[in-house]
């Protein structure tokens, strides 16, 4: 589990380093006032950027169990099982099991 956490931290750090460069190159490509030569150079530089450090490679991990946390936007930091455990024990106020 520790290895996965370290890998995720490394990917996030590399993404933060390259994010500004990526945004600048994308804006150059979308700008219609620039010449085609400048746009093509920006496209070439974009294609040379590594795809391994993409934002979609990030894994959200649960704070309690370090397992993958994919539940909802409001409870991003918890996995489904740990959220259920917390809700049943009454730690999260205002959250109750829905009754039909």
KOLGU-4560 file (N, C-alpha, C; in nm, 3 decimals, padded with zeros to 5 digits):
<recs>
<n_xx: 00.081 n_yy: -00.118 n_zz: 00.000 ca_xx: 00.000 ca_yy: 00.000 ca_zz: 00.000 c_xx: 00.087 c_yy: 00.126 c_zz: 00.000 mol: A seq: 1 type: UNK>
<n_xx: 00.195 n_yy: 00.123 n_zz: 00.073 ca_xx: 00.284 ca_yy: 00.238 ca_zz: 00.082 c_xx: 00.345 c_yy: 00.272 c_zz: -00.053 mol: A seq: 2 type: UNK>
<n_xx: 00.373 n_yy: 00.169 n_zz: -00.132 ca_xx: 00.431 ca_yy: 00.188 ca_zz: -00.264 c_xx: 00.334 c_yy: 00.263 c_zz: -00.356 mol: A seq: 3 type: UNK>
<n_xx: 00.205 n_yy: 00.230 n_zz: -00.346 ca_xx: 00.104 ca_yy: 00.296 ca_zz: -00.427 c_xx: 00.090 c_yy: 00.443 c_zz: -00.389 mol: A seq: 4 type: UNK>
<n_xx: 00.098 n_yy: 00.471 n_zz: -00.260 ca_xx: 00.087 ca_yy: 00.609 ca_zz: -00.214 c_xx: 00.206 c_yy: 00.690 c_zz: -00.264 mol: A seq: 5 type: UNK>
<n_xx: 00.326 n_yy: 00.633 n_zz: -00.257 ca_xx: 00.446 ca_yy: 00.703 ca_zz: -00.305 c_xx: 00.438 c_yy: 00.728 c_zz: -00.455 mol: A seq: 6 type: UNK>
<n_xx: 00.387 n_yy: 00.631 n_zz: -00.529 ca_xx: 00.373 ca_yy: 00.646 ca_zz: -00.674 c_xx: 00.275 c_yy: 00.759 c_zz: -00.707 mol: A seq: 7 type: UNK>
<n_xx: 00.164 n_yy: 00.764 n_zz: -00.635 ca_xx: 00.065 ca_yy: 00.868 ca_zz: -00.659 c_xx: 00.122 c_yy: 01.006 c_zz: -00.625 mol: A seq: 8 type: UNK>
<n_xx: 00.197 n_yy: 01.017 n_zz: -00.518 ca_xx: 00.259 ca_yy: 01.144 ca_zz: -00.482 c_xx: 00.358 c_yy: 01.189 c_zz: -00.587 mol: A seq: 9 type: UNK>
<n_xx: 00.436 n_yy: 01.094 n_zz: -00.641 ca_xx: 00.535 ca_yy: 01.126 ca_zz: -00.744 c_xx: 00.466 c_yy: 01.176 c_zz: -00.871 mol: A seq: 10 type: UNK>
<n_xx: 00.356 n_yy: 01.111 n_zz: -00.910 ca_xx: 00.284 ca_yy: 01.152 ca_zz: -01.030 c_xx: 00.225 c_yy: 01.291 c_zz: -01.012 mol: A seq: 11 type: UNK>
<n_xx: 00.169 n_yy: 01.319 n_zz: -00.894 ca_xx: 00.112 ca_yy: 01.451 ca_zz: -00.867 c_xx: 00.219 c_yy: 01.560 c_zz: -00.870 mol: A seq: 12 type: UNK>
<n_xx: 00.336 n_yy: 01.529 n_zz: -00.815 ca_xx: 00.445 ca_yy: 01.627 ca_zz: -00.814 c_xx: 00.492 c_yy: 01.659 c_zz: -00.956 mol: A seq: 13 type: UNK>
<n_xx: 00.508 n_yy: 01.557 n_zz: -01.040 ca_xx: 00.550 ca_yy: 01.580 ca_zz: -01.178 c_xx: 00.444 c_yy: 01.655 c_zz: -01.257 mol: A seq: 14 type: UNK>
<n_xx: 00.317 n_yy: 01.624 n_zz: -01.229 ca_xx: 00.210 ca_yy: 01.695 ca_zz: -01.298 c_xx: 00.212 c_yy: 01.842 c_zz: -01.262 mol: A seq: 15 type: UNK>
<n_xx: 00.232 n_yy: 01.874 n_zz: -01.134 ca_xx: 00.235 ca_yy: 02.015 ca_zz: -01.092 c_xx: 00.351 c_yy: 02.090 c_zz: -01.156 mol: A seq: 16 type: UNK>
<n_xx: 00.461 n_yy: 02.021 n_zz: -01.178 ca_xx: 00.575 ca_yy: 02.084 ca_zz: -01.245 c_xx: 00.543 c_yy: 02.121 c_zz: -01.389 mol: A seq: 17 type: UNK>
<n_xx: 00.474 n_yy: 02.032 n_zz: -01.458 ca_xx: 00.453 ca_yy: 02.049 ca_zz: -01.602 c_xx: 00.320 c_yy: 02.113 c_zz: -01.638 mol: A seq: 18 type: UNK>
<n_xx: 00.237 n_yy: 02.140 n_zz: -01.540 ca_xx: 00.103 ca_yy: 02.191 ca_zz: -01.569 c_xx: 00.106 c_yy: 02.329 c_zz: -01.634 mol: A seq: 19 type: UNK>
<n_xx: 00.188 n_yy: 02.419 n_zz: -01.585 ca_xx: 00.193 ca_yy: 02.555 ca_zz: -01.640 c_xx: 00.241 c_yy: 02.553 c_zz: -01.785 mol: A seq: 20 type: UNK>
<n_xx: 00.342 n_yy: 02.474 n_zz: -01.814 ca_xx: 00.393 ca_yy: 02.463 ca_zz: -01.951 c_xx: 00.284 c_yy: 02.409 c_zz: -02.044 mol: A seq: 21 type: UNK>
<n_xx: 00.210 n_yy: 02.311 n_zz: -01.997 ca_xx: 00.102 ca_yy: 02.251 ca_zz: -02.076 c_xx: -00.007 c_yy: 02.354 c_zz: -02.105 mol: A seq: 22 type: UNK>
<n_xx: -00.045 n_yy: 02.432 n_zz: -02.007 ca_xx: -00.150 ca_yy: 02.532 ca_zz: -02.025 c_xx: -00.106 c_yy: 02.640 c_zz: -02.125 mol: A seq: 23 type: UNK>
<n_xx: 00.020 n_yy: 02.681 n_zz: -02.116 ca_xx: 00.071 ca_yy: 02.783 ca_zz: -02.208 c_xx: 00.072 c_yy: 02.731 c_zz: -02.351 mol: A seq: 24 type: UNK>
<n_xx: 00.119 n_yy: 02.608 n_zz: -02.369 ca_xx: 00.122 ca_yy: 02.552 ca_zz: -02.505 c_xx: -00.018 c_yy: 02.535 c_zz: -02.561 mol: A seq: 25 type: UNK>
<n_xx: -00.113 n_yy: 02.493 n_zz: -02.479 ca_xx: -00.251 ca_yy: 02.478 ca_zz: -02.526 c_xx: -00.311 c_yy: 02.613 c_zz: -02.567 mol: A seq: 26 type: UNK>
<n_xx: -00.280 n_yy: 02.717 n_zz: -02.492 ca_xx: -00.334 ca_yy: 02.849 ca_zz: -02.527 c_xx: -00.271 c_yy: 02.900 c_zz: -02.657 mol: A seq: 27 type: UNK>
<n_xx: -00.145 n_yy: 02.868 n_zz: -02.681 ca_xx: -00.080 ca_yy: 02.907 ca_zz: -02.808 c_xx: -00.147 c_yy: 02.837 c_zz: -02.925 mol: A seq: 28 type: UNK>
<n_xx: -00.177 n_yy: 02.710 n_zz: -02.907 ca_xx: -00.240 ca_yy: 02.633 ca_zz: -03.016 c_xx: -00.379 c_yy: 02.687 c_zz: -03.046 mol: A seq: 29 type: UNK>
<n_xx: -00.453 n_yy: 02.728 n_zz: -02.945 ca_xx: -00.591 ca_yy: 02.775 ca_zz: -02.965 c_xx: -00.599 c_yy: 02.920 c_zz: -03.012 mol: A seq: 30 type: UNK>
<n_xx: -00.491 n_yy: 02.995 n_zz: -02.998 ca_xx: -00.491 ca_yy: 03.136 ca_zz: -03.037 c_xx: -00.491 c_yy: 03.148 c_zz: -03.190 mol: A seq: 31 type: UNK>
<n_xx: -00.590 n_yy: 03.217 n_zz: -03.243 ca_xx: -00.602 ca_yy: 03.230 ca_zz: -03.388 c_xx: -00.522 c_yy: 03.348 c_zz: -03.445 mol: A seq: 32 type: UNK>
<n_xx: -00.470 n_yy: 03.433 n_zz: -03.358 ca_xx: -00.395 ca_yy: 03.549 ca_zz: -03.405 c_xx: -00.248 c_yy: 03.517 c_zz: -03.434 mol: A seq: 33 type: UNK>
<n_xx: -00.201 n_yy: 03.403 n_zz: -03.392 ca_xx: -00.061 ca_yy: 03.367 ca_zz: -03.412 c_xx: -00.041 c_yy: 03.298 c_zz: -03.547 mol: A seq: 34 type: UNK>
<n_xx: 00.082 n_yy: 03.299 n_zz: -03.593 ca_xx: 00.112 ca_yy: 03.236 ca_zz: -03.722 c_xx: 00.112 c_yy: 03.084 c_zz: -03.710 mol: A seq: 35 type: UNK>
<n_xx: 00.101 n_yy: 03.019 n_zz: -03.823 ca_xx: 00.095 ca_yy: 02.872 ca_zz: -03.826 c_xx: 00.225 c_yy: 02.807 c_zz: -03.779 mol: A seq: 36 type: UNK>
<n_xx: 00.337 n_yy: 02.874 n_zz: -03.804 ca_xx: 00.467 ca_yy: 02.819 ca_zz: -03.764 c_xx: 00.475 c_yy: 02.809 c_zz: -03.611 mol: A seq: 37 type: UNK>
<n_xx: 00.431 n_yy: 02.913 n_zz: -03.544 ca_xx: 00.434 ca_yy: 02.913 ca_zz: -03.398 c_xx: 00.339 c_yy: 02.806 c_zz: -03.343 mol: A seq: 38 type: UNK>
<n_xx: 00.221 n_yy: 02.796 n_zz: -03.407 ca_xx: 00.125 ca_yy: 02.694 ca_zz: -03.363 c_xx: 00.180 c_yy: 02.553 c_zz: -03.382 mol: A seq: 39 type: UNK>
<n_xx: 00.243 n_yy: 02.528 n_zz: -03.495 ca_xx: 00.299 ca_yy: 02.394 ca_zz: -03.520 c_xx: 00.410 c_yy: 02.361 c_zz: -03.422 mol: A seq: 40 type: UNK>
<n_xx: 00.492 n_yy: 02.459 n_zz: -03.389 ca_xx: 00.598 ca_yy: 02.434 ca_zz: -03.289 c_xx: 00.537 c_yy: 02.401 c_zz: -03.153 mol: A seq: 41 type: UNK>
<n_xx: 00.429 n_yy: 02.470 n_zz: -03.119 ca_xx: 00.361 ca_yy: 02.441 ca_zz: -02.992 c_xx: 00.300 c_yy: 02.301 c_zz: -02.994 mol: A seq: 42 type: UNK>
<n_xx: 00.245 n_yy: 02.260 n_zz: -03.108 ca_xx: 00.186 ca_yy: 02.126 ca_zz: -03.120 c_xx: 00.295 c_yy: 02.020 c_zz: -03.108 mol: A seq: 43 type: UNK>
<n_xx: 00.411 n_yy: 02.044 n_zz: -03.167 ca_xx: 00.522 ca_yy: 01.949 ca_zz: -03.156 c_xx: 00.569 c_yy: 01.936 c_zz: -03.011 mol: A seq: 44 type: UNK>
<n_xx: 00.578 n_yy: 02.047 n_zz: -02.941 ca_xx: 00.619 ca_yy: 02.041 ca_zz: -02.801 c_xx: 00.515 c_yy: 01.970 c_zz: -02.715 mol: A seq: 45 type: UNK>
<n_xx: 00.387 n_yy: 01.991 n_zz: -02.748 ca_xx: 00.281 ca_yy: 01.921 ca_zz: -02.674 c_xx: 00.288 c_yy: 01.770 c_zz: -02.697 mol: A seq: 46 type: UNK>
<n_xx: 00.318 n_yy: 01.731 n_zz: -02.818 ca_xx: 00.325 ca_yy: 01.588 ca_zz: -02.847 c_xx: 00.445 c_yy: 01.522 c_zz: -02.780 mol: A seq: 47 type: UNK>
<n_xx: 00.550 n_yy: 01.600 n_zz: -02.753 ca_xx: 00.668 ca_yy: 01.546 ca_zz: -02.686 c_xx: 00.651 c_yy: 01.535 c_zz: -02.535 mol: A seq: 48 type: UNK>
<n_xx: 00.551 n_yy: 01.603 n_zz: -02.479 ca_xx: 00.527 ca_yy: 01.592 ca_zz: -02.336 c_xx: 00.481 c_yy: 01.450 c_zz: -02.302 mol: A seq: 49 type: UNK>
<n_xx: 00.525 n_yy: 01.404 n_zz: -02.191 ca_xx: 00.493 ca_yy: 01.267 ca_zz: -02.151 c_xx: 00.346 c_yy: 01.255 c_zz: -02.112 mol: A seq: 50 type: UNK>
<n_xx: 00.282 n_yy: 01.149 n_zz: -02.157 ca_xx: 00.143 ca_yy: 01.124 ca_zz: -02.122 c_xx: 00.128 c_yy: 01.049 c_zz: -01.992 mol: A seq: 51 type: UNK>
<n_xx: 00.241 n_yy: 01.005 n_zz: -01.935 ca_xx: 00.235 ca_yy: 00.928 ca_zz: -01.811 c_xx: 00.196 c_yy: 01.014 c_zz: -01.692 mol: A seq: 52 type: UNK>
<n_xx: 00.218 n_yy: 01.143 n_zz: -01.702 ca_xx: 00.192 ca_yy: 01.232 ca_zz: -01.590 c_xx: 00.067 c_yy: 01.313 c_zz: -01.617 mol: A seq: 53 type: UNK>
<n_xx: -00.036 n_yy: 01.245 n_zz: -01.658 ca_xx: -00.161 ca_yy: 01.308 ca_zz: -01.692 c_xx: -00.250 c_yy: 01.317 c_zz: -01.568 mol: A seq: 54 type: UNK>
<n_xx: -00.343 n_yy: 01.410 n_zz: -01.568 ca_xx: -00.432 ca_yy: 01.429 ca_zz: -01.454 c_xx: -00.521 c_yy: 01.307 c_zz: -01.432 mol: A seq: 55 type: UNK>
<n_xx: -00.551 n_yy: 01.233 n_zz: -01.537 ca_xx: -00.639 ca_yy: 01.117 ca_zz: -01.524 c_xx: -00.569 c_yy: 00.999 c_zz: -01.457 mol: A seq: 56 type: UNK>
<n_xx: -00.439 n_yy: 01.006 n_zz: -01.440 ca_xx: -00.366 ca_yy: 00.898 ca_zz: -01.375 c_xx: -00.370 c_yy: 00.906 c_zz: -01.223 mol: A seq: 57 type: UNK>
<n_xx: -00.422 n_yy: 01.017 n_zz: -01.169 ca_xx: -00.427 ca_yy: 01.032 ca_zz: -01.024 c_xx: -00.525 c_yy: 00.932 c_zz: -00.966 mol: A seq: 58 type: UNK>
<n_xx: -00.494 n_yy: 00.883 n_zz: -00.848 ca_xx: -00.583 ca_yy: 00.791 ca_zz: -00.777 c_xx: -00.622 c_yy: 00.855 c_zz: -00.645 mol: A seq: 59 type: UNK>
<n_xx: -00.753 n_yy: 00.873 n_zz: -00.626 ca_xx: -00.800 ca_yy: 00.926 ca_zz: -00.499 c_xx: -00.798 c_yy: 00.813 c_zz: -00.397 mol: A seq: 60 type: UNK>
<n_xx: -00.733 n_yy: 00.836 n_zz: -00.284 ca_xx: -00.721 ca_yy: 00.733 ca_zz: -00.182 c_xx: -00.794 c_yy: 00.776 c_zz: -00.055 mol: A seq: 61 type: UNK>
<n_xx: -00.850 n_yy: 00.677 n_zz: 00.012 ca_xx: -00.921 ca_yy: 00.700 ca_zz: 00.137 c_xx: -00.822 c_yy: 00.742 c_zz: 00.245 mol: A seq: 62 type: UNK>
<n_xx: -00.863 n_yy: 00.836 n_zz: 00.328 ca_xx: -00.778 ca_yy: 00.886 ca_zz: 00.434 c_xx: -00.758 c_yy: 00.779 c_zz: 00.542 mol: A seq: 63 type: UNK>
<n_xx: -00.861 n_yy: 00.699 n_zz: 00.567 ca_xx: -00.855 ca_yy: 00.601 ca_zz: 00.674 c_xx: -00.789 c_yy: 00.470 c_zz: 00.633 mol: A seq: 64 type: UNK>
<n_xx: -00.825 n_yy: 00.418 n_zz: 00.515 ca_xx: -00.781 ca_yy: 00.284 ca_zz: 00.477 c_xx: -00.680 c_yy: 00.280 c_zz: 00.363 mol: A seq: 65 type: UNK>
<n_xx: -00.656 n_yy: 00.392 n_zz: 00.297 ca_xx: -00.566 ca_yy: 00.402 ca_zz: 00.181 c_xx: -00.612 c_yy: 00.318 c_zz: 00.063 mol: A seq: 66 type: UNK>
<n_xx: -00.737 n_yy: 00.278 n_zz: 00.061 ca_xx: -00.790 ca_yy: 00.210 ca_zz: -00.057 c_xx: -00.846 c_yy: 00.316 c_zz: -00.152 mol: A seq: 67 type: UNK>
<n_xx: -00.882 n_yy: 00.277 n_zz: -00.272 ca_xx: -00.932 ca_yy: 00.373 ca_zz: -00.369 c_xx: -01.063 c_yy: 00.432 c_zz: -00.320 mol: A seq: 68 type: UNK>
<n_xx: -01.075 n_yy: 00.562 n_zz: -00.331 ca_xx: -01.193 ca_yy: 00.633 ca_zz: -00.281 c_xx: -01.270 c_yy: 00.689 c_zz: -00.399 mol: A seq: 69 type: UNK>
<n_xx: -01.377 n_yy: 00.622 n_zz: -00.436 ca_xx: -01.461 ca_yy: 00.669 ca_zz: -00.546 c_xx: -01.605 c_yy: 00.664 c_zz: -00.500 mol: A seq: 70 type: UNK>
<n_xx: -01.650 n_yy: 00.773 n_zz: -00.442 ca_xx: -01.787 ca_yy: 00.773 ca_zz: -00.395 c_xx: -01.865 c_yy: 00.890 c_zz: -00.455 mol: A seq: 71 type: UNK>
<n_xx: -01.844 n_yy: 01.007 n_zz: -00.407 ca_xx: -01.915 ca_yy: 01.123 ca_zz: -00.459 c_xx: -01.828 c_yy: 01.246 c_zz: -00.443 mol: A seq: 72 type: UNK>
<n_xx: -01.878 n_yy: 01.356 n_zz: -00.492 ca_xx: -01.800 ca_yy: 01.480 ca_zz: -00.486 c_xx: -01.791 c_yy: 01.535 c_zz: -00.344 mol: A seq: 73 type: UNK>
<n_xx: -01.895 n_yy: 01.508 n_zz: -00.264 ca_xx: -01.895 ca_yy: 01.565 ca_zz: -00.130 c_xx: -01.805 c_yy: 01.487 c_zz: -00.035 mol: A seq: 74 type: UNK>
<n_xx: -01.787 n_yy: 01.357 n_zz: -00.059 ca_xx: -01.704 ca_yy: 01.274 ca_zz: 00.029 c_xx: -01.588 c_yy: 01.215 c_zz: -00.050 mol: A seq: 75 type: UNK>
<n_xx: -01.505 n_yy: 01.300 n_zz: -00.106 ca_xx: -01.395 ca_yy: 01.254 ca_zz: -00.191 c_xx: -01.289 c_yy: 01.177 c_zz: -00.115 mol: A seq: 76 type: UNK>
<n_xx: -01.270 n_yy: 01.209 n_zz: 00.010 ca_xx: -01.156 ca_yy: 01.153 ca_zz: 00.082 c_xx: -01.184 c_yy: 01.021 c_zz: 00.150 mol: A seq: 77 type: UNK>
<n_xx: -01.305 n_yy: 00.969 n_zz: 00.135 ca_xx: -01.340 ca_yy: 00.843 ca_zz: 00.200 c_xx: -01.380 c_yy: 00.740 c_zz: 00.097 mol: A seq: 78 type: UNK>
<n_xx: -01.344 n_yy: 00.615 n_zz: 00.124 ca_xx: -01.394 ca_yy: 00.507 ca_zz: 00.039 c_xx: -01.537 c_yy: 00.475 c_zz: 00.080 mol: A seq: 79 type: UNK>
<n_xx: -01.604 n_yy: 00.397 n_zz: 00.001 ca_xx: -01.744 ca_yy: 00.365 ca_zz: 00.026 c_xx: -01.762 c_yy: 00.294 c_zz: 00.160 mol: A seq: 80 type: UNK>
<n_xx: -01.676 n_yy: 00.198 n_zz: 00.187 ca_xx: -01.690 ca_yy: 00.120 ca_zz: 00.310 c_xx: -01.660 c_yy: 00.202 c_zz: 00.435 mol: A seq: 81 type: UNK>
<n_xx: -01.557 n_yy: 00.284 n_zz: 00.430 ca_xx: -01.527 ca_yy: 00.364 ca_zz: 00.548 c_xx: -01.632 c_yy: 00.472 c_zz: 00.569 mol: A seq: 82 type: UNK>
<n_xx: -01.692 n_yy: 00.524 n_zz: 00.462 ca_xx: -01.800 ca_yy: 00.621 ca_zz: 00.478 c_xx: -01.921 c_yy: 00.555 c_zz: 00.543 mol: A seq: 83 type: UNK>
<n_xx: -01.954 n_yy: 00.434 n_zz: 00.503 ca_xx: -02.066 ca_yy: 00.363 ca_zz: 00.565 c_xx: -02.040 c_yy: 00.337 c_zz: 00.713 mol: A seq: 84 type: UNK>
<n_xx: -01.916 n_yy: 00.298 n_zz: 00.744 ca_xx: -01.881 ca_yy: 00.275 ca_zz: 00.884 c_xx: -01.896 c_yy: 00.402 c_zz: 00.968 mol: A seq: 85 type: UNK>
<n_xx: -01.847 n_yy: 00.513 n_zz: 00.914 ca_xx: -01.857 ca_yy: 00.640 ca_zz: 00.985 c_xx: -02.002 c_yy: 00.685 c_zz: 01.001 mol: A seq: 86 type: UNK>
<n_xx: -02.082 n_yy: 00.665 n_zz: 00.897 ca_xx: -02.223 ca_yy: 00.706 ca_zz: 00.903 c_xx: -02.300 c_yy: 00.622 c_zz: 01.005 mol: A seq: 87 type: UNK>
<n_xx: -02.274 n_yy: 00.493 n_zz: 01.009 ca_xx: -02.344 ca_yy: 00.405 ca_zz: 01.104 c_xx: -02.306 c_yy: 00.434 c_zz: 01.248 mol: A seq: 88 type: UNK>
<n_xx: -02.181 n_yy: 00.473 n_zz: 01.269 ca_xx: -02.139 ca_yy: 00.503 ca_zz: 01.405 c_xx: -02.181 c_yy: 00.643 c_zz: 01.448 mol: A seq: 89 type: UNK>
<n_xx: -02.231 n_yy: 00.724 n_zz: 01.355 ca_xx: -02.281 ca_yy: 00.857 ca_zz: 01.389 c_xx: -02.175 c_yy: 00.964 c_zz: 01.393 mol: A seq: 90 type: UNK>
<n_xx: -02.059 n_yy: 00.939 n_zz: 01.337 ca_xx: -01.951 ca_yy: 01.038 ca_zz: 01.337 c_xx: -01.982 c_yy: 01.154 c_zz: 01.243 mol: A seq: 91 type: UNK>
<n_xx: -02.043 n_yy: 01.123 n_zz: 01.129 ca_xx: -02.079 ca_yy: 01.225 ca_zz: 01.031 c_xx: -02.221 c_yy: 01.272 c_zz: 01.063 mol: A seq: 92 type: UNK>
<n_xx: -02.234 n_yy: 01.394 n_zz: 01.108 ca_xx: -02.366 ca_yy: 01.443 ca_zz: 01.148 c_xx: -02.451 c_yy: 01.474 c_zz: 01.026 mol: A seq: 93 type: UNK>
<n_xx: -02.578 n_yy: 01.444 n_zz: 01.036 ca_xx: -02.672 ca_yy: 01.474 ca_zz: 00.928 c_xx: -02.679 c_yy: 01.368 c_zz: 00.821 mol: A seq: 94 type: UNK>
<n_xx: -02.598 n_yy: 01.265 n_zz: 00.829 ca_xx: -02.598 ca_yy: 01.161 ca_zz: 00.727 c_xx: -02.665 c_yy: 01.036 c_zz: 00.784 mol: A seq: 95 type: UNK>
<n_xx: -02.774 n_yy: 00.995 n_zz: 00.720 ca_xx: -02.847 ca_yy: 00.878 ca_zz: 00.768 c_xx: -02.873 c_yy: 00.786 c_zz: 00.650 mol: A seq: 96 type: UNK>
<n_xx: -02.899 n_yy: 00.662 n_zz: 00.682 ca_xx: -02.932 ca_yy: 00.565 ca_zz: 00.578 c_xx: -03.070 c_yy: 00.598 c_zz: 00.523 mol: A seq: 97 type: UNK>
<n_xx: -03.082 n_yy: 00.597 n_zz: 00.393 ca_xx: -03.211 ca_yy: 00.630 ca_zz: 00.330 c_xx: -03.310 c_yy: 00.516 c_zz: 00.353 mol: A seq: 98 type: UNK>
<n_xx: -03.430 n_yy: 00.551 n_zz: 00.384 ca_xx: -03.535 ca_yy: 00.448 ca_zz: 00.403 c_xx: -03.638 c_yy: 00.464 c_zz: 00.293 mol: A seq: 99 type: UNK>
<n_xx: -03.684 n_yy: 00.354 n_zz: 00.241 ca_xx: -03.780 ca_yy: 00.358 ca_zz: 00.131 c_xx: -03.917 c_yy: 00.326 c_zz: 00.181 mol: A seq: 100 type: UNK>
</recs>
